[in-house]
Amino acid sequence: MSSFDSKIISQLPAATKEFSNAQPFGIVKVSDDGTIQMYNNWEAEMAGVAVKDAEGKNFFTQVAPCTNNRLVHGKFKDGVAKGELDTEFNYTFTYRMKPTNVVLRLVRDSRTKSNFVLVAKKN
């Protein structure tokens, strides 16, 4: 069972900042090279990285370098290369915070070629 509502996921490609900020989990929209295009308030608060300090930077190397590994960044790059990505797994964030168990979902919308990293705290 997914930690993320499929209806919300289907709305991500057209999501506004307001829609993104209204969700009860982190939403990070990233370009194919990992540059953050949208970073919602939930993620900013959880990660301790202000929206203005995240947007325009690389998610995997500058904002969340604990994800710059085969498990996260590797899956992301493979999915972008294939043109399809939808995977969900447990992960532990360790950068700028005490270790935090989360569920990550990496999603690519093939129509709009937009990518999302979704983050929810693991119960």
N, C-alpha and C positions, 0 to 999 in steps of 0.2 A: 504494500500500500504506500502510495506517495505521500510525502509530507506537504505537498503543494497542490492546491486546487487546480484541476485541469482547465476549468473555465478561465481562471486568471491567467494561466500559462498561454492559452489561446489568444488572449487579449494583449500580451506583452509587445508584439511588434508595433502596435499603434498606441502604446501606453504613453500617457502624458506624465510629467513630473508629479502632478497632483495624484493621479491614479497610483503611480509607483509608491509615493509616500504614504498612501492610505493602506498599504498591505502590511500584514503582520509578520513579515519576513524580509530579508535583504534581497534587493534586486540590483544587480549591476549589469548594465548593458555595455558590451565591449565590442570593439571592431575585430576584424579577423586577426590583427596583429596584437590584440590584447589591450588596446588603448580604451580607457573608460570614457564612455559617451554619456552615461547617466548612472548616478550613484544615489540610491535613496536614503532617506533619513534613518530608517531602521538600521541599515548596514553601517552608516556613519557612526551612530551611537554605539552599536555593538563592537565595532572595530576600533573606535577611538580615533578615527580619521575623518576630519571635516569634509563635507561634500566639496567645498572649494579647493581643498588640498588633494582630492582624489581625481576629480574629473580632468581629463586631458593627460593623465599619467597612465603608465602601463600597470594593469591590475596584478599581473604575475610577478613582475620584477621590482616595481616601485611601491605599490600600495599593500600587497599581500605576498611578500616574497616567500612566505612559508608554503605557498601553493606552486612555486616554480620548481616542480618536480614531475616525474613521469606520471604519477597518479592523477594529478589535476591538470597541469599545463600540458602534459603529454596527451591526455584524453581530449583536451580542448583542441590542440593542434591537429590531431588525427581526425576529429569530427569536422573541423573546418575544411581540411584537405578533401575529405570524402563528400562534403556538402550536406552531411546529416549528423546531428548530434542530439541525443536525449539520453542522458545517463544520470543516475542518482546513486549516491553512496555516502557512507559515514566518513567524517574527517575530523581532525582536531586542529583548530587554529592556534598558533603559538606566537604570532608576531604582535608586538605592542600590547599584549594582554596575557593574563594567566591562561594556561591551556583551556580551550573552550571546545567542547564536543558539539559538532554541528552536523547537519545533513546538507550536502551540496547537490545541486542539480544543475547540470550543464545542458543548455538547450540552444539549438539553432533553428531559426525559422527559415526554411529553404526558399520560400516565396520572396521574402524581403532581404534575405542573407544577413539577418541580424542575430546576434549571439547574446546569451544571458547567462550569468552566474547567479543562481538563487541560493540563499543561505537561510537555514532555520536552525534555531537552537534545538539540540537533541534532548528529548525528555528523559 
